[in-house]
């Protein structure tokens, strides 16, 4: 069974930065496309970014392009989300997700079969 554990969330002022981490255990990490999603109160869970198995390609939501960067360290079974120039509208619970079968970065939740428990990010204005 694959387990995903996020960390790094917190409270930050607008314009600040946070770095989220997600450690994956249970299977070969490099076999999984990894993604980040977020869910604000009263809203649907939405795609943020995803990265290929090798880390050589990535996909971003328009709302975070140029501000967020996804990366991975396959030796450490970890995917990262560097978030810069944070805005109050980035406030949400951020979830790490893993896809084994689709095989390439995707924004569709249905392709991700494994999810973490989430980490809260709050951005004050």
Buried (B, 14 or more C-beta within 10 A) or exposed (E): EBEBBBBBBEEBEEEBEBEBBBBBEEBEBEBBBBBBBBBBEEEEBBBBBBBBBEBEEBBBBEBBEEBBBBBBEBEEBBBBBBBBEBBEEBBBBBBBBBBBEBEEBBBEBEBBEBBBEBBEBBBEE
